[in-house]
């Protein structure tokens, strides 16, 4: 009987991973829809490059502002319900984005409603997954991260395909149906999660009881913990550099392939993401396995792998800035995706190694808030540079420099602070 219960308990944590994997896929797919159909939105609503970049910037800023409250809610209330309500909320907002007829509605539905809903998903999602997976944490986080890659590839291709198909019967309005269909898929999955997702029952101890008794303690305590812990602070700086580059890349690369290479919406949406995230899919699984193996002997190996990923991932960005040969671009997309996965696989494993468990959602929100506040400016900065310079190509080496600097700093801190911060928490 006891053996059966253990097997059931073991299965539950993998079912939770499956449920959160699909929710995360829809989360990231929902974001990529906008990037894929961005040129069509710009043309249909008569917007400039700077204004469409501003929509993405406002999304990320509003998301960053809401994440601390998402972390507080995730530490105080049922994480199952926080995650489920979040996916239902942003999915409804995504459907209404398809009805937008001007920049005001786009900002309201896309930036405010969708960004606000997604902000409550992240901290509760990662902390719930971390609760169920302890000795398999990096592996589970790596598998979970593949949802990001699959979601981006799927949305990049499918959103463009939907737009192209509906443009034949309703010219100039095909992009609207991409939002409506993806939003409907999120609502269906959210309803399923109501019945299948479960909270992890565990005692958070005296610190947990204090955070519940003082509602706003966790909001500020998460920031205080992250910014006063050298390893967590450096991770947050690296994460900010990662998000800045990724946000700029994902927002403008489909448009780059459409305008500079002459690809269709579907082809540009697919190719800008497929080569990158197939390679990232492989990379994150390798990195997750390698991280758990190396960390068993030396905990700082996790951050060293992240530093290596950033430095090596910067090289393809320099090549993209100097070539329009399509096979070279695809090879660079793949190399960039493979190496960035070494950062992705270890982000939350590193953070949870050096922060208290009862503050995991709040510390996650502190890192996410900082990262997306910085990354929020990438779309509008690249859009303005594109508008003034006439091309995006010259901006990619700048993104490469950002990653090299962050990678070198993370390598330094991994040797000077990681083990000290880990030992302080686990003594």
N, C-alpha and C positions, 0 to 999 in steps of 0.2 A: 504493500500500500504506500509506504514511504517513497519507494522508488518511482511509482507512478506519479506521485505528487511532485517529485523533483523533475521528472520529465515534462510534466505540464508547466511547471514554473520556468523551465528552460525554454519551452516553446513560446511562452508569453512574451519574453523579451525580444524574440525574433519577429513575432507578430507585430509588436509595437514598432519595431524597426521598419517593417513593411508598410504599416499604416503611415508612419511619419515620412518614409521615403517617397511615397506617392504624393503626400501633401506638399512636400518640398519640391517635387517635380512640377506640380501645378503652380507653386509659388514662383519658381524661377521661369517657368514657361510663360506665365502671365506677364512677367516683366519684359521678356524677349519679344512678345507680340508687338509691343509699341516700337521697339527698335527696328523690327523687320518692315513694318508698314509706314515707318516715319516719312519717307519721301512722298508716299501717297497722301498722308495726312497733310503734309506741308503744301502740296499742290491743291488738294481739295479745299482747304481752308485758307489758302493764300497767305501762308506764314513764311517767315525768314528762317535761315539756318540758326541764327542766334535765338529766336523765339522758341523754336522747337527744342533747342538745347536747354533753354530756360525751363521748359516743362519738366524735363528729366532732372534738372538741378533742384527745382522746387520739390519734386517727388522725394529725392534723396535727403534734402534738408528736413522736410516734414517727417519723413521716416526716422531720421536721426533724433529729432526732438521728441518723438513719441516713444522711442525704444526704452528710455529709462522708466517710463510708466509701465511699459510692457514687462520689464524685468521685475519691478515691484509687484505687479499683479501675479507674475509667474511664481514668485517666492511666497506669496501670501494666500493665493487661492488655488483651486484645482487646475493643475496644468493641462489635464485632459480637456476641460471645458474652455480654457483660455485658447488652446490650439484650435479646437473645433469651431468656436465662435469666430475666431480670426479668419479662418479659411472661408467661412460662409459670408462674412462681411466683405472681404476684399473681392470675392467672386461676384457678388451682386454689383459692387462698384465697377468691376471690369465690364460686366454686361452693359451698364449704363454709359460707360466710356464710348461704346459703339453708337450711342445716340448723340454724341457731342456735335455741336454745329459751330463751335468757335473756340478760341483759346481759353475763355473763361470757364466753359464747361469741361474742357480738357484738364485744366489745372484743378478744378473742383473734384472731378471724378477720378482722374488719373493720379494727380499729385497728392491731394488731400485724403480722399476717401480710400483709395487703394493703398497709398503709402501708410496711412494710419492703421488700416487693418493688418497689413503685413508686419508692422512694427511690434505687434503683440504676439506674433507667431514665433519669431526667432528665439528669444530667450527661453520661453517655456518649452519649445520644441527641443532645443539642445539639452536643457537641464533634465527633461523627462527621459530622453534617450540615455544621458549620462547616468541617471539613477538606475536604470535597468541593466546597463552594461558597465561593469567595473573592470574585471580582468580582460574583457574583450573590447575595451573602450575605443582604442585607436582603430581597431578593425571595424567596429560598428560605425564609427564616425566616418571612416573611409567609404564604406558601402553606402552610407547615407549621403555622402557627398556626390556619389555617382548620379543621384537623382538630379542634382544641379546640372550636370553635363547632359544627361539624357533630355531633361526638360528644355534646355536651351536649344539643343539640336532639333528636337521635335517641334518646338514652337517656331524656331527659325524657318524650318521648311514648311510646316503645316500652315502657319499664319500667312506666309506668302502665297501658298497654293490656294488657300481659301479666298484670299483677296483677288488673285488672278482669275479664279473660276467665277466668282460673283461679279467681277468687273465686266464680264461678257454680257451679263443680263442687266446689270445696273452700273454702267460706266462711272468710274470715279468714286464709287461707294463700297467697293468690295472689302476695304479695310475694316468697315464697321462690323461685318459678319465675323471677322477673326476674333474681335473682342467678345461678341455675343456668345460664340461657340465655346471659347475657352472659359468664360465665366460660368456657363452652364455646367461644364465638366467639373469645376471646382465645387459647385453647389451639391452635385450628386455625391462627390467623395466626402464632403463635409457631413452629409446626412449619414453615410455609412460609418464614419468615425464616431458619431453619437452612440452607436450601438456596440462598436467593437473596441475602441480605445479605452484603456484603463489607467488610472493613476497608480503609481508605485507607492505602496504603503510602507513608510519607514519613519523612524523616530529621528527628528532633526535635532534633538537635544535642547539644552538650555538656550543656546544661541538662536535656534529656530523659534522658540517660544517668545524670546525677546523681540525678534523681528516682526512677529505677528501682533504682539502687544503694541508696538510702536509702528504704525503703518508706513511712515515715511523714512524710517531708519534705513531700510534696505536700498532705497534710491541713492542716498548719499553715501552709505557705507560701501556700496559696490564701487562707486567712483574712488572713494578714499582708499579702498583696498587695492584697486588696480594701479592707481597713480603713486601709491607708497610702496609697491612691490616692484623692484627693478625689472625682474623678468616679465611680469605682467605688463608693465609700462612699455618695455621695448617691444613686446608682442603687439601691443596696441599701435605703436608707431609703425611697425612693419605691416600690420593689418591695414592701416590707413593708406600706406603707399600702395599696397596690393589693390585695395578697393578703388583708389583714384585711377590707376592704370586700367583695371578691368572695366570700370564704368565708362571711361572714355572709349575704350576699344569696342565694347559691346553696343554702345549707343551709335557709333559712327561707322563701324566697319561694314555693315550691310549697305549703308548709303555709299560708302567708298567704292564697293564692288559694283553697285548699280551705275554710279556716275563716271567712274574712272575706267572700269573694265567693260561696262556695257551689259551687265547681267540683268536678268529679270528679277522681280521681287522674290519669287520662289527660289531661284537659283542663288541669289545673293544671300537671302536669309539662311539657306541651307549651307552653302560653302563657307560663309563667314564663321559658322559655328561647328559644322560637322568635323572638319579636320582637327580643329582645336580640341573639341571635347571628346572625340573618340580617343585621341592620344591622352587626354587628361583622365579619362575613365581607366585606362591601363595604368597610368602613372599613379593615380590615387590608391589603387589596390596594392601596387608594389610598395608605395610609400607607407601605407598603413601597416602592412605586414612587416616591413623593414623597421618601422618605428617601434612597434611592440617588441620586436626581437632585440634591437639595440638598446632600448630603454630598460630592458630587464638587467642589463649590465651597467648602463650609465644613463641617467635620466636626461641629461642635457643633449643627448643625441637627437631628441625630437626637434629642438630649436635649431640645431646645426643643420638638420635636413631642410628646414624651412629656409635658412640662409642660403644654402646651396641652390635651392629651387629658384629663389629670387635672382641671384647673380647669373645663373645659367639661363634663366628665362628672359633676361634682359637682352641677350645677344640677338635673338630673332627680331626684336623690335627695331634694332639698328638696320638689319637687312631689309625689313619691310619698308623702311624709310628711303631705301635706295633702289628698289626694283619694282617693276610692273609685270615681270614675267610670271604667268599664272602658276606654273608648277613650283616656282621658287616661293611664291606667296603661300601656297598651300603647305609646303614643307615647313615654312616658318610658323604658320598657324599651329601645325602639329607640335613642333618643338616648344613653342610658347606654352601650349596647353599641358604638355607632358611635365615640364619643369614647374609650372605654377601649382600643379597638383601636390607637389611635395610640401608646399605651404599649407594648402587646404586640408590635407590629411591630418595635420598635427595641431591645427589652430586651437580647438577646444580641449584636446588632450593636454597641451601645454598650459592653457589657462587653468584648467581644473587641477593640474599638478601643484599649482602654487597659490590657490585661493581656497577658502573654506567652503565645504559642500553646501552649507545652509545659505550661502550667498552666490551660488553658481549662476542663477538666473540674473541677479543684479550685476554681477561682475561681467557676465556675457553682454548685458545691455550697455554697460559702460564702454566696453571695447567696441561694440557695434555702433553705438552712438558716435563715438569719436571717429571711427573709420568712415562711416557714411557721411558725417558732417564734412570731412575732408574730401571724400570722393564725390560729393554732390556737385562740386565746382568743375569737375572734369568735362561734362557735356557742354556746358556753356562756354568754358574756356576754349575747348577744341572747336566748338561751333564758331566762336568769334575769330579764332585764328584761321579757320577754313575760309570764313567770309572775307577776311582781310588779305590772306595770302593766295586764295584761289584754289587751294588743295590741302588735303589732310596729310599728305605723305610726309611733309617736313616735321610734323608733330610727333611721329612715332619714336624717333631717337630720344626726344625729351622724356618720354615715358620710360624708356630703357634706363636712362640715368637715375631716375627716381628709384627703380628697383635695385640697381647696383648699390646705391647709398644705403638703402634700408637693409639689404642683405648683409653688407659688411658690418653694420652696427649690430645686427642681431647675432652674428657670429661672435663678435666681441663680448656681448652680454651673456651669451650662452656659456662662455668660459669663466666669466668673472662672478656671475650672480645666480645662475640657475640652481646649482646644487645647494647653495646657501638658502635660497627661498624654499626649495623643496624640503630640506631638512627642518627648517623652522616650522613648517606646517605639519610634518609627519613625525616629529620627535616624540 
